[in-house]
């Protein structure tokens, strides 16, 4: 038997939380001393405490946890639920990383706004040139969205030109057009 403090430490919860679980009927102590009111727990009760914590970490309310524990899920069902929750959290983290990358790109653009001196811009006429062009669609203006699309376009374009015996001259040209939330990418 463990006194409440020891049991709380083993289960990595607070004593206050154990008292709350007792009050709502989620986890009663194995024994309560009539004279002192001290609570004692068995080692075997750690399994129930671990399930409570695991189910709470899935985002369930304590009432939902109680309902599930009353159904007496086996270890494999609980394990499956936790694996599914882990996958959901990992997907959320990945989505947050993507959002962070987009925010950082926007911050970088905003920081550079107005930094290009007007005196360095030179407008010159150039002769007309003939270009070969392919287009594709990217999900956004972020480098992680544009780069794979434009690289793929150049790969196909250069391959087609080489197959036709055409040697490209001059610089590659890339430009973009808005398509609602997406971007039309031109590779020439």
C-alpha positions as CSV (number, residue, x, y, z in Angstrom):
1,X,0.0,0.0,0.0
2,X,1.1,3.5,-0.8
3,X,0.2,6.7,1.0
4,X,-1.4,9.3,-1.2
5,X,1.9,11.3,-1.7
6,X,3.9,8.2,-2.7
7,X,1.1,7.1,-5.1
8,X,0.9,10.6,-6.6
9,X,4.6,10.6,-7.2
10,X,4.5,7.2,-8.8
11,X,1.6,8.2,-11.0
12,X,3.1,11.6,-11.8
13,X,0.0,13.5,-10.7
14,X,-0.7,15.8,-7.8
15,X,-2.2,14.8,-4.5
16,X,-4.9,17.4,-5.2
17,X,-5.7,15.6,-8.4
18,X,-6.0,12.2,-6.7
19,X,-8.4,13.7,-4.1
20,X,-10.4,15.2,-6.9
21,X,-10.6,11.8,-8.7
22,X,-11.8,10.2,-5.4
23,X,-14.4,12.9,-5.0
24,X,-15.9,12.4,-8.4
25,X,-15.7,8.6,-8.2
26,X,-13.1,8.1,-10.9
27,X,-10.4,6.6,-8.6
28,X,-11.1,5.7,-5.0
29,X,-8.3,4.9,-2.7
30,X,-8.0,1.2,-1.6
31,X,-8.3,2.3,2.0
32,X,-9.1,5.4,4.0
33,X,-8.1,5.5,7.7
34,X,-11.2,6.2,9.8
35,X,-9.2,8.1,12.4
36,X,-6.9,10.3,10.2
37,X,-8.7,10.3,6.9
38,X,-5.4,9.3,5.2
39,X,-5.8,7.6,1.8
40,X,-3.8,4.6,0.8
41,X,-3.6,3.0,-2.7
42,X,-2.5,-0.4,-4.1
43,X,0.2,-0.7,-6.7
44,X,-2.4,-2.3,-9.0
45,X,-4.4,1.0,-9.0
46,X,-1.6,2.6,-11.0
47,X,-2.9,0.9,-14.2
48,X,-6.3,2.7,-13.7
49,X,-4.5,6.0,-13.0
50,X,-2.4,5.6,-16.1
51,X,-5.5,5.0,-18.2
52,X,-7.2,8.1,-16.7
53,X,-4.2,10.2,-17.6
54,X,-3.9,8.7,-21.1
55,X,-7.6,9.2,-21.9
56,X,-7.4,12.8,-20.6
57,X,-4.4,13.4,-22.9
58,X,-6.7,12.3,-25.8
59,X,-8.8,15.3,-24.9
60,X,-11.6,13.5,-23.3
61,X,-13.6,15.0,-20.4
62,X,-13.4,13.3,-17.0
63,X,-17.0,12.1,-17.5
64,X,-16.0,10.5,-20.8
65,X,-13.0,8.9,-19.2
66,X,-15.3,7.5,-16.5
67,X,-17.7,6.1,-19.1
68,X,-14.8,4.4,-21.0
69,X,-13.2,3.0,-17.9
70,X,-16.5,1.6,-16.8
71,X,-16.6,-0.3,-20.1
72,X,-13.2,-1.8,-19.2
73,X,-11.3,-1.3,-22.4
74,X,-8.5,-3.8,-23.0
75,X,-4.9,-2.7,-23.4
76,X,-4.9,-3.1,-27.2
77,X,-8.0,-0.8,-27.6
78,X,-6.4,1.9,-25.3
79,X,-3.1,1.5,-27.2
80,X,-4.9,2.0,-30.5
81,X,-6.6,5.1,-29.3
82,X,-3.3,6.6,-28.1
83,X,-1.6,5.8,-31.4
84,X,-4.4,7.5,-33.3
85,X,-4.1,10.5,-31.0
86,X,-0.3,10.6,-31.5
87,X,-0.8,10.6,-35.3
88,X,-3.3,13.5,-35.0
89,X,-0.9,15.5,-32.8
90,X,2.0,14.8,-35.3
91,X,-0.2,16.0,-38.2
92,X,-1.1,19.1,-36.2
93,X,2.6,19.8,-35.4
94,X,3.5,19.5,-39.1
95,X,0.6,21.9,-40.1
96,X,1.9,24.3,-37.4
97,X,5.4,24.0,-38.8
98,X,4.2,24.8,-42.3
99,X,2.2,27.8,-41.0
100,X,5.4,29.0,-39.2
101,X,7.4,28.7,-42.4
102,X,4.8,30.8,-44.2
103,X,4.7,33.4,-41.4
104,X,8.6,33.6,-41.4
105,X,8.5,34.1,-45.2
106,X,6.0,36.9,-44.9
107,X,8.0,38.5,-42.1
108,X,11.1,38.4,-44.4
109,X,9.1,40.0,-47.2
110,X,7.8,42.7,-44.9
111,X,11.3,43.4,-43.5
112,X,12.6,43.9,-47.1
113,X,9.7,46.2,-48.1
114,X,11.0,49.6,-49.0
115,X,14.7,48.6,-48.8
116,X,15.3,48.5,-52.6
117,X,16.6,51.9,-53.5
118,X,14.8,53.4,-56.4
119,X,18.1,54.7,-57.8
120,X,19.3,51.2,-58.4
121,X,16.3,50.4,-60.7
122,X,17.2,50.9,-64.4
123,X,14.5,50.5,-67.1
124,X,15.9,49.5,-70.5
125,X,14.3,48.5,-73.7
126,X,15.2,45.0,-74.9
127,X,14.5,43.3,-78.2
128,X,11.7,40.8,-78.5
129,X,12.7,37.2,-77.8
130,X,11.0,34.0,-78.5
131,X,10.4,31.8,-75.5
132,X,9.2,28.3,-74.8
133,X,7.0,28.2,-71.8
134,X,5.2,25.7,-69.5
135,X,2.9,26.5,-66.6
136,X,1.9,24.8,-63.5
137,X,0.0,25.5,-60.3
138,X,1.5,26.0,-56.8
139,X,-0.4,26.1,-53.5
140,X,1.1,29.4,-52.5
141,X,3.9,31.9,-52.9
142,X,6.1,30.3,-50.3
143,X,9.4,28.9,-51.6
144,X,8.4,25.4,-50.4
145,X,5.4,25.6,-52.7
146,X,6.9,27.3,-55.7
147,X,10.3,25.6,-55.9
148,X,9.1,22.0,-56.7
149,X,6.6,23.2,-59.3
150,X,9.0,25.5,-61.2
151,X,11.9,23.0,-61.0
152,X,9.6,20.3,-62.4
153,X,8.5,22.7,-65.2
154,X,12.1,23.5,-66.2
155,X,13.0,19.8,-66.1
156,X,10.1,19.0,-68.6
157,X,10.7,22.1,-70.7
158,X,14.5,21.5,-71.1
159,X,13.8,17.8,-71.8
160,X,11.3,18.6,-74.6
161,X,13.6,21.2,-76.1
162,X,16.6,18.8,-76.1
163,X,14.4,16.1,-77.7
164,X,13.6,18.6,-80.5
165,X,17.3,19.5,-80.9
166,X,16.8,23.0,-79.6
167,X,19.5,24.6,-77.5
168,X,18.2,27.3,-75.1
169,X,20.1,30.6,-75.0
170,X,19.7,33.4,-72.5
171,X,18.5,33.4,-69.0
172,X,15.6,31.3,-67.7
173,X,12.5,33.4,-66.9
174,X,10.0,32.6,-64.1
175,X,6.9,34.6,-63.3
176,X,3.7,34.1,-61.3
177,X,0.0,35.0,-61.4
178,X,-2.5,34.8,-58.6
179,X,-5.3,32.2,-58.9
180,X,-7.4,32.9,-55.8
181,X,-5.5,31.0,-53.1
182,X,-3.1,29.3,-55.5
183,X,-0.4,30.5,-57.9
184,X,0.0,30.0,-61.6
185,X,3.7,29.4,-62.2
186,X,5.3,30.2,-65.6
187,X,8.7,28.7,-66.5
188,X,10.2,30.1,-69.8
